Structure formats: structure tokens, C-alpha cells
Amino acid sequence: MPIEIKMPALSPTMEEGKLAKWLVKEGDTVSSGDIMAEIETDKATMEFEAVDEGVIGKITVAEGTEGVKVGTVIAILAGEGEDASSVEAPKADAPKAAAPKEEAPKAEAAPTPTPAAAPKAAASGDRVVASPLAKRIADAKGVDLSGVTGSGPNGRIVKADVEAAQGGAAKKAAPAPAASAPVAAPAAATSSVEMADETRALLDARVPHTVEKLSGMRKTIARRLTQSMQEAPHIYLTVDVQLDKLMALRSQINATLEKQGVKVSVNDMLVKALGMALIAVPECNVTFAGNEIIKYERADVSVAVSIPNGLITPIVTGANEKSFSAIAKATKDLGTRAKEGKLKPEEYQGGTASISNMGMMGIKQFTAVINPPQSTILAIGAGDKRPWVMPDGSLGVATIMTATGSFDHRAVDGADGARLMAAFREFVENPLAMIA
């Protein structure tokens, strides 16, 4: 009996993926454990292993197909003693192969003008239904919309209709409404799709451009960050932190580790500082879960890494317990494999808090969006020389960075967030406490 091979769920949250590459072809014999395909999820490209053994009778989803739902039959394996060439694809339609990269859409074509007697102009008391863009163009061109027939959904007047009507009747002065006339209901809210169409039409006419289809990763980033900003009330707390002692200690550590080929970065040390601060202030090492708050006993710090087409947050597990050198090795390995798309789901899904460092790009200060379901993320700016009041009260120059914590106010009170920021600053400004 033929065996259906289905699109696997390669992570707990995966709903669909891209069949990036087939490593087998029809007629090939596969055994359990053989790599059959590369599947691209929203975060990484992963290898798909065969579970059963047999001969590939039919490949039902073409290489390069995007949006393949989990559970979709992607291939048929001929059973023992069966003729592989006689295997038939399932009756359900397979997803269509991904279309080539779209070119810039053409400007909306103007409809063919109709004889003046054909369209029925809106009665004087009727409400004119038109897109916001069409109204703006009509107002600028002096076109009376009551005499324009709409070609959009439900007779909605769109940009092309107004442009086709240019040169027609001039815009009429609106008569004063009768005292007893009812107030017209406001026009329906413009959908995001309509707004996108109008923006595209405007760009078509003015700016040369191309249209690029969103990758699965970019779609996920958009969805999760929108969810975070809509659901989690953010509170932002900022502190300035002196880096001189931390940088001096880093120089000593790297001199010691030079023979081992290990180099600790400032960010590695900040990951450790955040991990220890989360343990010192456990009220911030939490997740809001409806009627419950989940409190973590270990600090797993997600480190934001920029990769082609998006961002991923590999996790340094137990950052509060790891040495600086261990964190340096972990972040280097995770960062390299993140950019190659070779992280395992458990290496980037989860984490108890995040850190995002844009200081190396010269950004002095910024705020970060919380990475759900976490409740804390730390945004790190560049360290630079600034005037600073020294411990003895004298004015000097020190290396200062600005750090801003974003907290989910449903789970973290402002006072607890302030305590975390103070603890983080204390560890950074007195770094020997992190190795004592």
C-alpha cells in the first residue's frame, strides 16, 4: 500500500513552510534516516529525514513551492512489492509552485469611457462612495464625483474613475442641506488592502519601483511584533552605564584567552550581566499567561541577530551561570549557524528575556519591541566618551552607554523594571562581581 509523505511540523508553531529543495527524485530508493528534502520554515532551513523505506513513486509538491501547509502530502512512497510508476497522486489539489519574483504592477488602467447617457449619476441626495485617494484627486482636479460611475467593489469610485472623468462637468458647489435633512452616514473605513492598493497606484504613477513578495520569516516578524505592540502594554526605562571597568576587564580576559582562540566581546559580557540581573530581580524573568504569570528560575537570554531578510534571536541558555568565555563561544556558534539558517527550533524558540545591541552600528539609544511571550528586552546603545561625575565628585570623561529596558506592564511593575535596570548597571560597572 502506498505511503503518503506529508509536510512535517518542524517546530511547535509551524503552520506552513517552503519546500526549498528535493534531494531525491522519483524512482529513488530511500531508507529510514535518509535526507529527502530541505524545508524552509519562518526561521531556518531544515533537513527532512525519511521515516519509512521504499521507492519514491510520486513527488506531488514541486521544489520551490511556498506556503505548503503542515500535513499536505508532498510525496508518495511505493510500498513493498508495488510498482513505483503506478503510484497516483492524491485527489486533493497540491499547492501551486511559487511564482517568480513579481515585477512592478502596472498603473490601474482607465476604464473605457461610456456614452454620457449610459451611466446613472448619483442623485443629489445620495452619498458618493469613493476611496480616499479618489476623493483627494477629485478635489484637486475639480471633478464632481456625483457624476462619476465607480468601477470598484459595490460601485466604489477609485482613482482610475476620477482620471477618466477629468474634463467632464466641473465640481458643483454643494447646496446647503435642508434643515430637516438627515446627516449622511460616514463612509465605511478603508481596509488595509484598499489602502495598499491606493498606495501602490500612487507609486506606480510617480516612483520607479519593484514589488518583492514577503518571505515566511518577514511575515512572522510582522505578525509577532504587531501582536506584541497590540497586546503587551510597553513601559520603557532608561539608564546610563559607565563601561570603563568592564572594558578593562575584557582586555585582561582576552589576553588570557588569546592562545585558545577565544575573544570575548562587550556584548557577551552584557548578556552575562542581564542574565545575572534577571536572577537578582526574578519579577522581570517572567511570562504573562492570561490568568497566570510564569516565573523562570534560570535566565535564558535571547540575543538578536540580523540575518538576510529578517531577524532571529538564538538563545544563550543559563546566561547567569555561564563564564564569559562560554558565552563568547555560544554566541559565535549560534550567530554563525543563524546566518546559515541551520539553527534547531529549540535554539531560537523560547528564552526568558532578550537583548538587542545596535551600539556597533553607532546607534546611541533606541527602544526595542518585546519578543513574545517574554516580558523583558534590553536595548543597548553605543558606548562613547561623555562628561561624567566621578565617584569623588569631580568632573571627568568616561565611556558611557545608554540602555533602555522594555517591559510588559501586564506582568512587570515599573518599580521592578527599575530594579532590574539598576541591577544590570551595577553588574556592568562592577564586573568583578560577575566572576566572583
C-alpha positions as CSV (number, residue, x, y, z in Angstrom):
1,M,0.0,0.0,0.0
2,P,1.4,3.4,-0.9
3,I,2.7,5.6,2.0
4,E,1.9,9.3,2.0
5,I,4.8,11.5,3.0
6,K,3.4,14.7,4.5
7,M,4.7,18.2,5.2
8,P,6.1,17.9,8.7
9,A,5.7,20.4,11.6
10,L,9.4,21.2,12.2
11,S,8.6,23.5,15.2
12,P,5.7,23.8,17.6
13,T,4.4,26.9,15.9
14,M,4.9,26.0,12.3
15,E,1.8,26.1,10.2
16,E,3.3,26.2,6.7
17,G,6.7,26.2,5.0
18,K,8.6,26.3,1.7
19,L,9.8,23.1,0.1
20,A,13.1,24.6,-0.7
21,K,14.9,21.6,-2.3
22,W,14.3,18.0,-3.1
23,L,17.3,15.8,-2.5
24,V,15.6,12.7,-4.0
25,K,13.7,12.1,-7.3
26,E,11.0,9.8,-8.4
27,G,12.3,6.2,-8.7
28,D,14.9,6.7,-5.9
29,T,15.1,4.2,-3.1
30,V,15.1,5.7,0.4
31,S,15.7,4.2,3.8
32,S,14.8,5.5,7.3
33,G,17.1,8.3,8.2
34,D,17.9,9.4,4.6
35,I,17.7,13.1,4.0
36,M,14.9,13.6,1.5
37,A,14.4,17.4,1.3
38,E,15.3,20.8,2.7
39,I,12.3,22.7,4.1
40,E,12.4,26.4,4.9
41,T,10.4,27.4,8.0
42,D,9.9,31.0,9.1
43,K,13.3,30.9,10.9
44,A,15.6,28.4,9.3
45,T,16.1,25.8,6.6
46,M,16.0,22.3,8.0
47,E,16.6,18.8,6.6
48,F,13.7,16.4,6.4
49,E,14.5,12.8,7.0
50,A,12.7,9.7,5.7
51,V,10.9,7.7,8.4
52,D,9.9,4.7,6.2
53,E,11.8,2.9,3.4
54,G,10.7,2.3,-0.1
55,V,10.8,3.8,-3.6
56,I,9.7,7.4,-4.4
57,G,6.7,6.8,-6.6
58,K,5.4,10.4,-7.0
59,I,6.6,13.8,-5.9
60,T,3.4,15.9,-5.5
61,V,4.8,19.2,-4.4
62,A,7.4,20.9,-6.7
63,E,10.7,22.2,-5.4
64,G,10.5,25.9,-4.6
65,T,6.8,25.7,-3.6
66,E,5.9,28.2,-0.8
67,G,3.1,28.2,1.6
68,V,2.8,24.4,1.9
69,K,0.5,23.7,4.8
70,V,1.6,21.2,7.5
71,G,0.0,17.8,6.7
72,T,0.0,18.4,2.9
73,V,1.0,15.3,1.0
74,I,4.3,16.2,-0.6
75,A,5.3,12.7,-2.0
76,I,4.1,9.1,-2.3
77,L,6.3,6.2,-1.3
78,A,5.6,2.9,-3.1
79,G,5.0,0.1,-0.6
80,E,6.9,-3.2,-0.6
81,G,6.3,-5.1,-3.9
82,E,4.5,-2.2,-5.6
83,D,5.3,-0.7,-8.9
84,A,6.5,2.8,-8.2
85,S,5.4,4.1,-11.6
86,S,1.8,3.1,-10.9
87,V,1.5,5.3,-7.8
88,E,-1.0,8.1,-8.2
89,A,-1.1,11.5,-6.5
90,P,-3.9,12.2,-4.0
91,K,-7.0,13.7,-5.4
92,A,-6.7,16.9,-3.4
93,D,-5.0,19.7,-5.3
94,A,-1.4,20.2,-4.4
95,P,-0.2,23.8,-3.7
96,K,0.9,25.7,-6.7
97,A,4.6,26.3,-7.3
98,A,5.9,29.6,-6.2
99,A,5.6,32.3,-8.8
100,P,8.7,34.1,-10.0
101,K,9.5,37.4,-8.4
102,E,6.8,39.9,-9.2
103,E,7.6,42.9,-11.4
104,A,6.3,46.4,-10.6
105,P,2.5,46.3,-11.1
106,K,1.2,48.5,-13.8
107,A,-0.8,51.5,-13.0
108,E,-4.6,50.9,-12.9
109,A,-5.9,51.2,-16.4
110,A,-8.5,53.8,-17.1
111,P,-11.9,52.2,-18.0
112,T,-13.2,52.8,-21.5
113,P,-15.4,55.8,-21.4
114,T,-19.1,55.1,-21.9
115,P,-21.7,57.3,-23.6
116,A,-22.9,60.1,-21.5
117,A,-26.4,58.6,-21.3
118,A,-25.3,55.2,-20.1
119,P,-24.1,55.8,-16.5
120,K,-26.7,56.8,-14.0
121,A,-25.3,59.7,-12.0
122,A,-25.8,59.7,-8.2
123,A,-28.9,61.5,-7.2
124,S,-28.4,64.8,-5.3
125,G,-29.3,63.2,-2.0
126,D,-27.3,60.0,-2.5
127,R,-24.0,59.5,-0.7
128,V,-21.0,59.2,-3.0
129,V,-18.9,56.1,-2.2
130,A,-15.3,56.7,-3.2
131,S,-11.8,55.8,-2.0
132,P,-9.9,58.4,0.0
133,L,-7.4,58.7,-2.9
134,A,-10.1,59.2,-5.4
135,K,-11.6,61.9,-3.3
136,R,-8.3,63.7,-3.0
137,I,-7.7,63.6,-6.7
138,A,-11.2,64.7,-7.5
139,D,-10.9,67.7,-5.1
140,A,-7.6,68.7,-6.7
141,K,-8.9,68.3,-10.2
142,G,-12.3,69.9,-9.6
143,V,-14.2,66.7,-10.6
144,D,-17.8,66.3,-9.4
145,L,-18.0,62.8,-8.0
146,S,-21.8,62.7,-8.2
147,G,-21.4,62.4,-12.0
148,V,-18.8,59.6,-11.9
149,T,-19.6,56.0,-12.1
150,G,-17.5,53.8,-9.9
151,S,-15.8,50.6,-11.2
152,G,-14.6,49.4,-7.8
153,P,-16.3,46.9,-5.5
154,N,-20.0,47.7,-5.0
155,G,-19.7,50.7,-7.3
156,R,-16.9,52.4,-5.3
157,I,-15.2,55.2,-7.2
158,V,-11.5,54.6,-7.5
159,K,-8.5,56.6,-8.8
160,A,-8.9,55.4,-12.4
161,D,-12.6,56.5,-12.5
162,V,-11.7,60.0,-11.5
163,E,-8.9,60.3,-14.0
164,A,-11.2,59.0,-16.7
165,A,-13.8,61.7,-15.8
166,Q,-11.3,64.6,-16.0
167,G,-12.6,67.2,-18.4
168,G,-16.2,66.4,-17.5
169,A,-18.5,68.5,-15.5
170,A,-16.8,70.9,-13.1
171,K,-17.2,70.3,-9.5
172,K,-20.5,71.7,-8.4
173,A,-21.0,73.8,-5.3
174,A,-22.7,71.7,-2.7
175,P,-26.2,73.1,-2.0
176,A,-27.0,73.9,1.6
177,P,-28.8,70.9,3.2
178,A,-32.3,71.4,4.3
179,A,-32.9,71.8,8.0
180,S,-34.8,68.6,8.2
181,A,-32.4,66.6,6.1
182,P,-30.7,63.7,7.9
183,V,-27.0,63.7,8.4
184,A,-25.3,61.3,5.9
185,A,-23.6,58.3,7.5
186,P,-19.8,58.4,7.3
187,A,-18.2,56.3,4.6
188,A,-17.0,52.8,5.6
189,A,-13.5,52.5,6.9
190,T,-10.9,51.9,4.2
191,S,-9.5,48.4,4.5
192,S,-5.7,47.8,4.7
193,V,-5.9,46.1,1.3
194,E,-7.6,49.1,-0.2
195,M,-5.0,51.4,1.4
196,A,-2.2,49.2,0.0
197,D,-3.8,49.3,-3.5
198,E,-4.1,53.1,-3.4
199,T,-0.5,53.5,-2.2
200,R,0.7,51.2,-5.0
201,A,-1.3,53.1,-7.6
202,L,0.2,56.4,-6.3
203,L,3.7,54.9,-6.5
204,D,3.0,53.5,-9.9
205,A,2.4,56.9,-11.3
206,R,5.3,58.7,-9.6
207,V,8.2,56.5,-8.4
208,P,10.0,53.7,-10.3
209,H,9.9,50.6,-8.0
210,T,9.6,46.8,-7.8
211,V,7.4,44.6,-5.6
212,E,9.0,41.9,-3.5
213,K,7.0,39.1,-2.0
214,L,7.3,38.8,1.7
215,S,9.4,35.8,2.9
216,G,8.0,33.5,5.6
217,M,10.4,35.0,8.1
218,R,9.3,38.6,7.3
219,K,5.6,37.6,7.6
220,T,6.3,36.0,11.0
221,I,8.2,39.1,12.2
222,A,5.4,41.4,11.1
223,R,2.8,39.2,12.8
224,R,4.6,38.7,16.1
225,L,5.8,42.3,16.5
226,T,2.3,43.6,15.7
227,Q,0.9,41.2,18.2
228,S,3.4,42.4,20.8
229,M,2.7,46.1,20.4
230,Q,-1.1,45.5,20.4
231,E,-1.3,43.1,23.3
232,A,1.6,44.0,25.6
233,P,1.5,47.5,27.1
234,H,5.1,48.5,26.9
235,I,6.8,50.5,29.6
236,Y,10.3,51.9,28.9
237,L,13.1,52.6,31.4
238,T,16.5,54.1,30.5
239,V,19.8,54.2,32.4
240,D,23.3,55.5,31.5
241,V,26.0,53.0,32.3
242,Q,29.8,53.5,32.7
243,L,31.8,50.9,30.7
244,D,35.4,51.7,31.6
245,K,35.8,48.9,34.3
246,L,34.1,46.4,32.1
247,M,36.3,47.2,29.1
248,A,39.4,47.0,31.2
249,L,38.4,43.5,32.5
250,R,37.6,42.5,28.9
251,S,41.1,43.3,27.8
252,Q,42.6,41.2,30.6
253,I,40.3,38.3,29.9
254,N,41.1,38.3,26.1
255,A,44.8,38.5,26.8
256,T,44.4,35.3,28.9
257,L,42.2,33.6,26.3
258,E,44.3,34.6,23.2
259,K,46.1,31.2,23.0
260,Q,42.7,29.4,23.0
261,G,41.5,31.5,20.1
262,V,38.5,32.8,22.1
263,K,37.6,36.5,22.1
264,V,35.0,37.9,24.5
265,S,33.0,40.9,23.2
266,V,31.4,43.6,25.2
267,N,28.0,42.2,24.2
268,D,29.0,38.8,25.6
269,M,29.6,40.5,28.9
270,L,26.3,42.4,28.7
271,V,24.5,39.1,28.1
272,K,26.0,37.8,31.3
273,A,25.1,41.0,33.2
274,L,21.5,40.8,32.0
275,G,21.3,37.1,33.0
276,M,22.5,37.8,36.5
277,A,20.2,40.8,36.8
278,L,17.2,38.6,35.9
279,I,18.1,36.2,38.7
280,A,18.6,39.1,41.1
281,V,15.2,40.6,40.1
282,P,13.1,37.5,39.3
283,E,10.0,39.6,38.9
284,C,11.3,40.5,35.4
285,N,12.2,37.0,34.4
286,V,8.6,36.1,33.7
287,T,5.9,35.5,31.1
288,F,2.3,36.8,31.2
289,A,-0.1,33.9,30.6
290,G,-3.6,35.2,30.9
291,N,-4.7,34.4,34.5
292,E,-1.2,33.3,35.4
293,I,2.4,34.5,35.5
294,I,5.1,32.0,34.7
295,K,8.3,32.7,36.7
296,Y,11.6,31.3,35.5
297,E,14.4,30.0,37.7
298,R,17.1,30.3,35.0
299,A,18.0,33.2,32.7
300,D,17.9,32.1,29.1
301,V,18.9,35.2,27.2
302,S,17.8,35.6,23.5
303,V,20.3,37.6,21.5
304,A,19.0,39.5,18.5
305,V,21.0,38.6,15.3
306,S,20.4,40.3,12.0
307,I,20.3,37.9,9.1
308,P,19.3,38.2,5.4
309,N,15.6,39.1,5.1
310,G,15.0,39.4,8.9
311,L,16.0,38.9,12.5
312,I,16.4,35.9,14.6
313,T,17.0,35.5,18.4
314,P,19.2,32.5,19.2
315,I,19.3,31.7,22.9
316,V,22.2,31.6,25.4
317,T,20.8,29.1,27.9
318,G,21.7,29.7,31.5
319,A,23.5,33.0,30.8
320,N,23.5,33.8,34.5
321,E,25.7,30.7,35.2
322,K,28.0,30.6,32.1
323,S,31.5,32.1,32.1
324,F,32.4,35.0,29.8
325,S,34.3,32.6,27.5
326,A,31.5,30.1,27.4
327,I,29.1,32.8,26.4
328,A,31.5,34.0,23.7
329,K,31.8,30.5,22.3
330,A,28.0,30.1,22.3
331,T,27.2,33.4,20.7
332,K,29.8,32.9,18.0
333,D,28.4,29.4,17.2
334,L,24.8,30.4,17.3
335,G,25.3,33.6,15.3
336,T,27.2,31.7,12.5
337,R,24.6,29.0,12.3
338,A,21.8,31.5,12.4
339,K,23.1,33.3,9.3
340,E,23.4,29.9,7.6
341,G,19.8,29.0,8.5
342,K,21.0,25.9,10.4
343,L,19.6,26.6,13.9
344,K,17.4,24.0,15.5
345,P,14.0,25.2,16.7
346,E,14.9,24.8,20.4
347,E,17.9,27.1,19.8
348,Y,15.8,30.1,18.9
349,Q,12.3,29.4,20.3
350,G,11.8,30.2,24.0
351,G,14.2,32.2,26.1
352,T,13.1,34.2,29.2
353,A,14.3,37.7,28.1
354,S,16.1,39.3,25.2
355,I,19.0,41.7,24.4
356,S,19.3,43.8,21.3
357,N,22.6,45.6,20.7
358,M,22.8,48.3,18.0
359,G,25.7,50.1,19.5
360,M,28.1,48.6,16.9
361,M,26.0,50.4,14.3
362,G,26.6,53.8,16.0
363,I,23.0,54.0,17.4
364,K,23.2,55.9,20.7
365,Q,19.8,55.0,22.1
366,F,16.6,53.1,21.0
367,T,13.7,51.2,22.3
368,A,13.0,47.6,21.4
369,V,9.7,45.7,20.9
370,I,9.2,42.9,23.4
371,N,9.8,39.4,22.0
372,P,6.6,37.5,22.9
373,P,6.0,35.5,25.1
374,Q,8.8,37.2,27.0
375,S,8.2,40.2,29.2
376,T,11.7,41.9,29.1
377,I,14.0,43.1,26.4
378,L,17.1,45.3,26.8
379,A,18.1,47.7,24.0
380,I,21.8,48.6,24.1
381,G,23.3,51.8,22.5
382,A,26.8,52.7,21.6
383,G,29.4,53.4,24.3
384,D,31.1,56.8,23.8
385,K,33.1,59.3,25.7
386,R,31.0,61.7,27.7
387,P,31.5,64.2,30.6
388,W,30.9,62.2,33.8
389,V,30.8,62.9,37.5
390,M,33.3,60.7,39.1
391,P,32.9,58.9,42.5
392,D,34.9,61.6,44.2
393,G,32.6,64.3,42.8
394,S,35.0,65.6,40.3
395,L,34.0,66.1,36.6
396,G,35.8,63.8,34.2
397,V,35.4,61.9,31.0
398,A,34.1,58.3,30.9
399,T,32.9,55.8,28.4
400,I,29.1,55.7,28.8
401,M,26.4,53.7,27.1
402,T,22.6,54.1,27.3
403,A,20.5,51.0,27.9
404,T,16.7,51.0,27.7
405,G,14.6,48.2,29.0
406,S,11.1,47.5,27.5
407,F,8.8,45.6,29.9
408,D,5.3,44.1,29.6
409,H,3.4,46.1,32.1
410,R,0.8,43.4,32.5
411,A,3.5,41.2,34.2
412,V,6.2,43.7,35.3
413,D,5.6,46.7,37.6
414,G,7.6,49.8,36.9
415,A,9.4,49.6,40.2
416,D,10.5,46.0,39.4
417,G,11.7,47.1,36.0
418,A,13.7,49.9,37.6
419,R,15.3,47.4,40.0
420,L,16.3,45.3,37.1
421,M,17.9,48.2,35.3
422,A,19.7,49.2,38.5
423,A,21.0,45.6,39.0
424,F,22.2,45.5,35.3
425,R,24.0,48.8,35.7
426,E,25.6,47.6,39.0
427,F,27.0,44.4,37.4
428,V,28.4,46.3,34.4
429,E,30.0,49.0,36.4
430,N,31.4,46.4,38.9
431,P,32.2,43.5,36.6
432,L,34.3,41.5,39.0
433,A,31.0,40.7,40.8
434,M,30.1,38.6,37.7
435,I,33.2,36.3,38.1
436,A,33.4,36.2,41.9
